Amino acid sequence: MNTTDLMAASRRAGDHPALETTARVGYAVNGVLHIVIGVIALRLAFGSKGTSADQSGALGSMADNGLGMVLLWVAVVAWLGLALWQVTEAVSGGWEASDRVKAAAKAVVYLVLSWTAFKFASGHGASSRSQSTDFTAALMKQPAGQWLVAIVGLAVVAVGVYHVVKGWKKKFITDLESYPGKWIVKAGRVGYIAKGVALVIVGGLFVLAAVRHKPSEARGLDGALHNLLGAPGGEVLLALVALGLIAFGVYSFGRARHADV
């Protein structure tokens, strides 16, 4: 099979109704995840403690009840399908090289989400915070480890800035095949900006961990939101970011219906 045949086969697979439907469900489940994280963060802003305001906290909350467990298994399949669809987009061509790279990167993200959901659904979930710390510690043991951690942090900051710009300029509309309505667009704009701010803080913590040579400083999204809570006016700032994450979840439901898949 030559390259042209591979691209054609990938395009046919990506256009298959079953895979398209699974990808749309994946976007919807992504919406649920962001809403749950946003609610946890909002509770944290009002003084509640205990549940991590990140993916592990959200998925762990789902695993605590029967309906949540069903949703977790749906998430495993849906995120896997969304990852496969992103792979077909990266392979089939027809885009700029940067778009294909982004599709490949998104495929990795959704594969990780699918695997993480599987771990929680099967009763073996682990804290995202501890995973971030362990990853940072392992990276620091490598040659030029501090530089590698700093580069990871700067990359996450860059992704965060990209989200802010994408939200502010409403560039996310180009991801859709039809106009979702003004309220979904507003939710997307607020959501992308809030998610970008959170990612910038996450990346900053990685850079701080590199500078201080302390892997424990890299605490993922939960650590970023706790840092935000500790800032002047932190309760208000955290509440705004939490509402923004919920808004991103609402946009994700709109994307599930209107996405260009």
N, C-alpha and C positions, 0 to 999 in steps of 0.2 A: 504494500500500500504506500503510494507516494504522498507527498505533503498535501497536494490538491485533494486527493481522495480522503485523507484524514480530516481536512477542514470541512469538506462536504458532509462526511459522516457525523462530525461534531455538530454541524449546523442542523442536520436532521434530528439528532438526539435532543438538541436544545429546543427545537420547535415541537417536540412531542407533547401532546396535551397533558399527559400524566405528569411529566416533569415540570411543565409550566404551572400546573395546578399545585404541585408540591412546593414549588418555589414561592408561589403566592401565599400558601399556608405558612411557609417559613418566615415571610415578612410579617404576617399577622402574629405569629408566636413571638417574634422579635419585639413586637409592640407590647405584648403581655409582659415580657421580661423587663422592658424599660419602665412600664407603669408600676410594676411591683418594686423595682429598685427605687423609683421616684417616691413611692409611698413610704418605703422604709426610711429614705433620706428625710422625708417630710416629718416623720415621727421623730427622727433623730434631732431635727431642728427644734422640736417642741419638748425635748428632754427625755425621750424614750431611748433606752439602751438595750443591747443584747444581740440583735440581729445585724449582721454585716450588711452595709449599704453597697452591695456589689452583686456580681453574678452568683457567687456561691450563696449569699444570703437569700437572694430571690429564689434560686432553684431549691435551696434547702427548705424555704417556706412552702413551696409547692409540694415537696415530698412529705409534708406533714399531714396531708389529708388525701382522701381517695380521689377526688376530682383533680387535685393537683398532680397526683401520680399519673393519671390518664393524660393530662396535658404534657407532662414530662416525656412520656413515650411518644406522643404526637410530635413534640419538639425534636426528639432524636431523629425521627424520620424526616420531618419537614426541613430541619437545618441541614441534614445530609443531602436532601434533594436540592436545596438552595445552593449548597456547595458544588454539587455536580453540575448544576445549571451554570454557575459562574465559571467552572472549568470549560464547559462547552463555549462560553463566550470568549474566554481567553484563547482557546485553540482555533475557533472557526475563522478568526481574522475579520478583515473589513473595517477595523478601527485604527486609530492611532496606537502606536506602541505603548504609550503611557496608559491608555485605557485598558489594554490587554494585561498590563502589569497590575493595574488596580483590580481587575477581575480575578487574577490569580491570587492576589493578596486577600481579597474578600473570600475566595474559596477556602483558603487556609483558616481564616477567622471562623467561618461557619462550620468547618470540620471540627475545629476545637470546641465550638459551642455544642455541636452534636455529641461529641465524646464526653464533654463535661455533663451534659444532661443525662447521658447514659449512665455515668458514674453515680449521679444522684438518684436516678430511677432504680438502679440496682443496689442502692444502699451503701455506696463507697465514695460518696462525695467528700471533697476536701476544701478547706478555706482558700479562697483566692488570695487573701492577704499572705498566708504562709507560703503559697506557691510563688508569689512575687518575690518574697524575701529569699526563698530557696534558690530561685532562678538567678537572682542578683548575686547571691553568695557564690554559686557555681561559676557564674561569669567572671567574678572578680578573681577567682583562682587561676584563670587562664592568663597567658602572657598578655601584658597590656590590658589586664582585666578592668581597671578603673576607666580607661579610655573607652572600652567596649560598652560598659554600663552607661557612661556619659553619652555615647553615640545613640544607644537605645533610647535614652531619655530625650535627647534632642529630636529623634525621629518621632517619638510620641507627641512632643510639643508641636512639631510641624504638622502632624495629622490633626491635632487639636485646632491649630490656626486655620487649617484647610476647612474644617467643619464650621468654624465661625464665619469665614468668608463665604462658604457655600450657603450657609443660612442667611447671612445678611444680604447677599446678592440674589437669593432665591434660585441658585443654580440647580438645586435638587429637582426643580420642575422638569429639567431635561431627562431625568431618570424615568419619567412617566410617559405613557402613551396617550393619555387624555387628561384634561384639566380636572382636578379632583374637587374643586370648589374653594372659595376664599378662606373658609375656616380651616380646612385641612392645610392650605398653604400657610396660613398664619401659625398653625401648630407646628408645621415643619420648620418654619423660620425660627421660631422660639426654641424648638427642640434641638436643631442643629447648633445654634449658638450656645445653648446650655451644655450640650454634650461636648462641644469644643472646649469650653472653659474648663470642664472637669478633666478632659484629657490633657490640657496644658498643665494643670496642677499635678496630674499623675506623672507626666514627663519630667516636670520640675523636681519631683521627689526622687526620681531615678538619678537625675543630675546631682542632686544634693547627696544622695547615697554614694555616688562616685567621688565627689569632692571630699566628703568626710570619711570615706572608706568604711561605711557602715551599711551593710546590706539591709538591716532592719528599717532604714529610712524609706526604702522602696516598698510601700505598703499598698499599692494598687488603688483602685477607685475608693474603697472604704477609707483608706488612709488619707486620700485627697480630700474627701468630704469632711473628715474629722479635722483636718488642717484648716479647711475653710470655716468650720464651726468655731475654731479658736481665734480667728481673725476679728478685728473690731467690727461690730455689727454682724458677727458670724451667723447668728440665728436667722437674720433676715436674708443674708446672702445664700445660706444653705437652703432656705425655704424657696428662694427664687430658682436656684439650680434644680431643686427637687421638682418644682412645678414644670420647669423646662424639660426634664427627663420624662415626666408624665406626658407633656405635650408631644415629645418625640414619639412616644408610644402611640398616641392618637394618630399622628401622621403616618406611622407604620401601618396602621389599619387601612388608611387611605391608600398607601402605597401598595398594599396587598391587592387592592382592587384595580388600581390604575397603573401599576408598574408596567414598564415596557419589557415584557418577557415573551 
